[in-house]
Amino acid sequence: MKSGVLIAATAVFFVLQPGIATADDGDATERAHQEMREALGKVPSFIEAYPPHLQAPAWDWVKGFGSPDAELPVKYRELIAVAVAAQIPCDYCVYAHVSWAEMAGASQEEISEALAMAGYIRHWSTVLNGLQMDLEEFKEEFDGILAHRQEAQATERTE
């Protein structure tokens, strides 16, 4: 089953099942607003623009990326976000994530490199897709390249 179909089917299931999805009685939204005011100094307008019953889940999603249990350090997550934001493109996201990346200690050189990498990936994606190269042939060729590089690295380490 295609992932979009699975997501839609899951959404319909939860909407049609009484008692599974609970309505926000306002308490969750107010708690989320209080957390945002404490963490950010205000409730961001992009959260306030959400329907009230979705504001608390939206905040949970946002703050989840700052979890101490996250595997990626904040700086790396923000460099990824900068690269993705530039590719979407989203001026709001670029501004926000460059600012967060800098706050997390990313240098201008690191931000530039993340953006260059995003452009590099976009370039080759355009070429490969435009030429309609066979994906299975690409994978086979690339696996051979990886095997060659692994052998070369092993040899370099023993020399």
Short mmCIF file of the C-alpha atoms (twelve columns), coordinates in Angstrom:
data_MODEL
# 
_entry.id   MODEL 
# 
loop_
_atom_site.group_PDB 
_atom_site.id 
_atom_site.type_symbol 
_atom_site.label_atom_id 
_atom_site.label_alt_id 
_atom_site.label_comp_id 
_atom_site.label_asym_id 
_atom_site.label_seq_id 
_atom_site.Cartn_x 
_atom_site.Cartn_y 
_atom_site.Cartn_z 
_atom_site.pdbx_PDB_model_num 
ATOM 1   C CA . MET A 1   0.000   0.000  0.000   1 
ATOM 2   C CA . LYS A 2   1.342   3.447  -0.906  1 
ATOM 3   C CA . SER A 3   2.236   5.547  2.152   1 
ATOM 4   C CA . GLY A 4   -0.216  8.348  1.216   1 
ATOM 5   C CA . VAL A 5   -3.077  5.851  1.048   1 
ATOM 6   C CA . LEU A 6   -2.037  4.369  4.397   1 
ATOM 7   C CA . ILE A 7   -1.924  7.808  6.016   1 
ATOM 8   C CA . ALA A 8   -5.345  8.723  4.614   1 
ATOM 9   C CA . ALA A 9   -6.833  5.391  5.732   1 
ATOM 10  C CA . THR A 10  -5.384  5.850  9.219   1 
ATOM 11  C CA . ALA A 11  -6.762  9.393  9.439   1 
ATOM 12  C CA . VAL A 12  -10.234 8.226  8.379   1 
ATOM 13  C CA . PHE A 13  -10.090 5.402  10.935  1 
ATOM 14  C CA . PHE A 14  -9.313  7.774  13.789  1 
ATOM 15  C CA . VAL A 15  -11.894 10.355 12.708  1 
ATOM 16  C CA . LEU A 16  -14.621 7.727  12.475  1 
ATOM 17  C CA . GLN A 17  -13.853 6.011  15.781  1 
ATOM 18  C CA . PRO A 18  -15.673 7.673  18.669  1 
ATOM 19  C CA . GLY A 19  -13.513 8.207  21.712  1 
ATOM 20  C CA . ILE A 20  -10.153 7.654  19.996  1 
ATOM 21  C CA . ALA A 21  -9.486  11.278 19.128  1 
ATOM 22  C CA . THR A 22  -10.405 13.568 21.987  1 
ATOM 23  C CA . ALA A 23  -11.442 17.155 21.572  1 
ATOM 24  C CA . ASP A 24  -9.286  19.788 23.216  1 
ATOM 25  C CA . ASP A 25  -11.302 21.268 26.059  1 
ATOM 26  C CA . GLY A 26  -9.076  24.326 26.061  1 
ATOM 27  C CA . ASP A 27  -6.936  23.201 29.005  1 
ATOM 28  C CA . ALA A 28  -4.318  21.581 26.752  1 
ATOM 29  C CA . THR A 29  -4.181  24.698 24.599  1 
ATOM 30  C CA . GLU A 30  -3.758  26.956 27.611  1 
ATOM 31  C CA . ARG A 31  -1.032  24.702 29.054  1 
ATOM 32  C CA . ALA A 32  0.747   24.761 25.692  1 
ATOM 33  C CA . HIS A 33  0.439   28.563 25.543  1 
ATOM 34  C CA . GLN A 34  1.943   28.824 29.017  1 
ATOM 35  C CA . GLU A 35  4.840   26.539 28.038  1 
ATOM 36  C CA . MET A 36  5.472   28.643 24.928  1 
ATOM 37  C CA . ARG A 37  5.431   31.879 26.925  1 
ATOM 38  C CA . GLU A 38  7.952   30.396 29.365  1 
ATOM 39  C CA . ALA A 39  10.188  28.885 26.666  1 
ATOM 40  C CA . LEU A 40  9.901   31.530 23.952  1 
ATOM 41  C CA . GLY A 41  8.627   34.649 25.696  1 
ATOM 42  C CA . LYS A 42  5.379   34.521 23.723  1 
ATOM 43  C CA . VAL A 43  3.035   32.310 21.760  1 
ATOM 44  C CA . PRO A 44  4.335   32.491 18.186  1 
ATOM 45  C CA . SER A 45  1.825   33.849 15.685  1 
ATOM 46  C CA . PHE A 46  2.257   30.801 13.434  1 
ATOM 47  C CA . ILE A 47  0.971   28.626 16.298  1 
ATOM 48  C CA . GLU A 48  -1.830  31.065 17.160  1 
ATOM 49  C CA . ALA A 49  -2.921  30.946 13.505  1 
ATOM 50  C CA . TYR A 50  -3.551  27.205 13.854  1 
ATOM 51  C CA . PRO A 51  -7.055  26.064 14.786  1 
ATOM 52  C CA . PRO A 52  -7.290  26.125 18.604  1 
ATOM 53  C CA . HIS A 53  -7.694  22.346 18.929  1 
ATOM 54  C CA . LEU A 54  -4.420  21.829 16.997  1 
ATOM 55  C CA . GLN A 55  -2.261  24.365 18.839  1 
ATOM 56  C CA . ALA A 56  -1.203  22.045 21.683  1 
ATOM 57  C CA . PRO A 57  -0.277  19.185 19.289  1 
ATOM 58  C CA . ALA A 58  1.589   21.683 17.073  1 
ATOM 59  C CA . TRP A 59  3.583   22.870 20.083  1 
ATOM 60  C CA . ASP A 60  4.316   19.260 21.097  1 
ATOM 61  C CA . TRP A 61  5.662   18.671 17.591  1 
ATOM 62  C CA . VAL A 62  7.825   21.813 17.643  1 
ATOM 63  C CA . LYS A 63  9.252   21.202 21.106  1 
ATOM 64  C CA . GLY A 64  9.836   17.518 20.331  1 
ATOM 65  C CA . PHE A 65  12.706  18.496 18.067  1 
ATOM 66  C CA . GLY A 66  14.412  20.112 21.050  1 
ATOM 67  C CA . SER A 67  14.143  16.979 23.141  1 
ATOM 68  C CA . PRO A 68  17.247  15.978 25.096  1 
ATOM 69  C CA . ASP A 69  16.555  12.437 23.843  1 
ATOM 70  C CA . ALA A 70  17.188  13.479 20.215  1 
ATOM 71  C CA . GLU A 71  20.082  11.689 18.535  1 
ATOM 72  C CA . LEU A 72  21.249  14.623 16.417  1 
ATOM 73  C CA . PRO A 73  22.831  17.620 18.132  1 
ATOM 74  C CA . VAL A 74  20.875  20.869 17.753  1 
ATOM 75  C CA . LYS A 75  23.496  22.391 15.450  1 
ATOM 76  C CA . TYR A 76  23.266  19.484 12.991  1 
ATOM 77  C CA . ARG A 77  19.463  19.469 13.074  1 
ATOM 78  C CA . GLU A 78  19.443  23.183 12.316  1 
ATOM 79  C CA . LEU A 79  21.964  22.827 9.481   1 
ATOM 80  C CA . ILE A 80  19.701  20.175 7.957   1 
ATOM 81  C CA . ALA A 81  16.713  22.485 8.435   1 
ATOM 82  C CA . VAL A 82  18.563  25.378 6.742   1 
ATOM 83  C CA . ALA A 83  19.377  23.182 3.739   1 
ATOM 84  C CA . VAL A 84  15.804  21.898 3.436   1 
ATOM 85  C CA . ALA A 85  14.322  25.379 3.946   1 
ATOM 86  C CA . ALA A 86  16.466  26.761 1.132   1 
ATOM 87  C CA . GLN A 87  15.327  23.966 -1.186  1 
ATOM 88  C CA . ILE A 88  11.594  24.278 -0.471  1 
ATOM 89  C CA . PRO A 89  12.112  27.416 -0.663  1 
ATOM 90  C CA . CYS A 90  10.698  29.082 2.441   1 
ATOM 91  C CA . ASP A 91  11.990  32.522 3.428   1 
ATOM 92  C CA . TYR A 92  10.412  32.217 6.886   1 
ATOM 93  C CA . CYS A 93  12.097  28.871 7.525   1 
ATOM 94  C CA . VAL A 94  15.472  30.037 6.158   1 
ATOM 95  C CA . TYR A 95  15.440  33.043 8.483   1 
ATOM 96  C CA . ALA A 96  14.355  31.032 11.525  1 
ATOM 97  C CA . HIS A 97  16.695  28.087 11.004  1 
ATOM 98  C CA . VAL A 98  19.757  30.156 10.109  1 
ATOM 99  C CA . SER A 99  19.119  32.074 13.345  1 
ATOM 100 C CA . TRP A 100 18.709  28.860 15.374  1 
ATOM 101 C CA . ALA A 101 21.798  27.328 13.711  1 
ATOM 102 C CA . GLU A 102 23.882  30.363 14.625  1 
ATOM 103 C CA . MET A 103 22.528  30.233 18.179  1 
ATOM 104 C CA . ALA A 104 23.531  26.553 18.319  1 
ATOM 105 C CA . GLY A 105 27.095  27.475 17.359  1 
ATOM 106 C CA . ALA A 106 27.078  26.953 13.598  1 
ATOM 107 C CA . SER A 107 29.571  29.143 11.798  1 
ATOM 108 C CA . GLN A 108 28.807  30.980 8.566   1 
ATOM 109 C CA . GLU A 109 31.121  28.505 6.847   1 
ATOM 110 C CA . GLU A 110 29.083  25.541 8.160   1 
ATOM 111 C CA . ILE A 111 25.836  27.179 7.055   1 
ATOM 112 C CA . SER A 112 27.339  27.878 3.615   1 
ATOM 113 C CA . GLU A 113 28.515  24.285 3.331   1 
ATOM 114 C CA . ALA A 114 25.080  22.933 4.288   1 
ATOM 115 C CA . LEU A 115 23.529  25.152 1.607   1 
ATOM 116 C CA . ALA A 116 26.135  24.112 -0.959  1 
ATOM 117 C CA . MET A 117 25.403  20.456 -0.143  1 
ATOM 118 C CA . ALA A 118 21.667  21.079 -0.631  1 
ATOM 119 C CA . GLY A 119 22.387  22.634 -4.028  1 
ATOM 120 C CA . TYR A 120 24.702  19.754 -4.929  1 
ATOM 121 C CA . ILE A 121 21.988  17.192 -4.165  1 
ATOM 122 C CA . ARG A 122 19.372  19.212 -6.071  1 
ATOM 123 C CA . HIS A 123 21.704  19.458 -9.080  1 
ATOM 124 C CA . TRP A 124 22.349  15.727 -9.362  1 
ATOM 125 C CA . SER A 125 18.711  14.925 -8.652  1 
ATOM 126 C CA . THR A 126 17.773  17.135 -11.600 1 
ATOM 127 C CA . VAL A 127 20.317  15.429 -13.858 1 
ATOM 128 C CA . LEU A 128 19.470  11.850 -12.819 1 
ATOM 129 C CA . ASN A 129 15.716  12.375 -12.974 1 
ATOM 130 C CA . GLY A 130 15.864  14.411 -16.172 1 
ATOM 131 C CA . LEU A 131 17.892  11.707 -17.903 1 
ATOM 132 C CA . GLN A 132 15.468  9.107  -16.503 1 
ATOM 133 C CA . MET A 133 18.344  6.920  -15.396 1 
ATOM 134 C CA . ASP A 134 17.342  3.462  -14.221 1 
ATOM 135 C CA . LEU A 135 17.309  3.401  -10.413 1 
ATOM 136 C CA . GLU A 136 18.319  -0.261 -10.079 1 
ATOM 137 C CA . GLU A 137 21.269  0.237  -12.439 1 
ATOM 138 C CA . PHE A 138 22.254  3.336  -10.473 1 
ATOM 139 C CA . LYS A 139 22.137  1.397  -7.188  1 
ATOM 140 C CA . GLU A 140 24.251  -1.416 -8.633  1 
ATOM 141 C CA . GLU A 141 26.826  1.036  -9.990  1 
ATOM 142 C CA . PHE A 142 26.883  3.025  -6.748  1 
ATOM 143 C CA . ASP A 143 27.303  -0.125 -4.635  1 
ATOM 144 C CA . GLY A 144 30.378  -0.922 -6.732  1 
ATOM 145 C CA . ILE A 145 31.740  2.579  -6.121  1 
ATOM 146 C CA . LEU A 146 31.175  2.191  -2.363  1 
ATOM 147 C CA . ALA A 147 32.927  -1.197 -2.341  1 
ATOM 148 C CA . HIS A 148 35.883  0.300  -4.182  1 
ATOM 149 C CA . ARG A 149 36.106  3.224  -1.719  1 
ATOM 150 C CA . GLN A 150 35.899  0.861  1.269   1 
ATOM 151 C CA . GLU A 151 38.785  -1.209 -0.120  1 
ATOM 152 C CA . ALA A 152 40.811  1.935  -0.783  1 
ATOM 153 C CA . GLN A 153 40.207  3.227  2.753   1 
ATOM 154 C CA . ALA A 154 41.183  -0.119 4.271   1 
ATOM 155 C CA . THR A 155 44.406  -0.072 2.243   1 
ATOM 156 C CA . GLU A 156 45.144  3.529  3.255   1 
ATOM 157 C CA . ARG A 157 44.755  2.617  6.934   1 
ATOM 158 C CA . THR A 158 47.227  -0.260 6.721   1 
ATOM 159 C CA . GLU A 159 49.908  1.734  4.913   1 
# 
